[in-house]
Amino acid sequence: DVKVTQSSRYLVKRTGEKVFLECVQDMDHENMFWYRQDPGLGLRLIYFSYDVKMKEKGDIPEGYSVSREKKERFSLILESASTNQTSMYLCASCPSSGGPADTQYFGPGTRLTVL
Amino acid sequence: GIQVEQSPPDLILQEGANSTLRCNFSDSVNNLQWFHQNPWGQLINLFYIPSGTKQNGRLSATTVATERYSLLYISSSQTTDSGVYFCAVERRYNFNKFYFGSGTKLNVKP
């Protein structure tokens, strides 16, 4: 089974702190994603990566950056956390075979609260 | 981007009832998936269904790509079906970028 793990289930940070959220997948998937989930808005894509050191902006990249130094690990960085970044953050991975195998596998999520 | 609209936003069922969830999308897609998010937040893929019909136990899904909608059928619902159901699409020629609807929150009462 594919396993996607996230470094923390719950996280509380102060405004202005630098925050790192880490995601690791064990299935050698090329693609990895960071989403945030807010009530009534569904999941919105922050960034995704299709290869090591490659990244592309999603729909809401402002205030975030990412790092992918190894294939299995994708990090989301909040450079200076703000209260409007309080949210559930979900990491996902999928292969890029161009067919039915391109299903996304999600981690358990990190609920971040910024005070 | 592509607009993805799900209906209804909320649904309450008695155990054993059937239901249909709908997903409308505004452009041609390569990929359409249905997910279930359980009450603990874990998202699980249910179907990869860019077109046609698939069945998996009590769940089935149909996508009519030419009319830009997909339906998820839940038969003989159980309390474990509770949670939020999301539809996600990958726009044609815009690979690896998935757009999610806002979800249907289902509560199945015993």
Boltz contact constraints between the chains, C-beta under 6 A:
constraints:
  - contact:
      token1: [A, 31]
      token2: [B, 96]
      max_distance: 6.0
  - contact:
      token1: [A, 40]
      token2: [B, 102]
      max_distance: 6.0
  - contact:
      token1: [A, 42]
      token2: [B, 100]
      max_distance: 6.0
  - contact:
      token1: [A, 42]
      token2: [B, 101]
      max_distance: 6.0
  - contact:
      token1: [A, 42]
      token2: [B, 102]
      max_distance: 6.0
  - contact:
      token1: [A, 42]
      token2: [B, 103]
      max_distance: 6.0
  - contact:
      token1: [A, 43]
      token2: [B, 100]
      max_distance: 6.0
  - contact:
      token1: [A, 50]
      token2: [B, 96]
      max_distance: 6.0
  - contact:
      token1: [A, 100]
      token2: [B, 48]
      max_distance: 6.0
  - contact:
      token1: [A, 103]
      token2: [B, 45]
      max_distance: 6.0
  - contact:
      token1: [A, 103]
      token2: [B, 48]
      max_distance: 6.0
  - contact:
      token1: [A, 106]
      token2: [B, 43]
      max_distance: 6.0
  - contact:
      token1: [A, 108]
      token2: [B, 42]
      max_distance: 6.0
  - contact:
      token1: [A, 109]
      token2: [B, 41]
      max_distance: 6.0
